[in-house]
């Protein structure tokens, strides 16, 4: 009977350990997702904020293919006139 109590105690400790591990893993994944989201927001504000781009020379930057995005003043069609 005492052996059953000990084995149940071990099982409870293992279950508690697993729940703690899952909780820590969940917090880690959530922090990684938030970091990724903040990095993407920063990149959308300033595409040149990437460290690789900051270390490039002007000649190297000039060779990169960038698509032109219309500014807010130009509107969606890039005509320069807002409707």
Buried (B, 14 or more C-beta within 10 A) or exposed (E): EEEEEEEEEEEEEEEEEEEEEEEEEEEEEEEEEEEEEEEEEEEEEEEEEEEEEEEBEEEEEEEEEEEEEEEEEBEEEEEEEEE
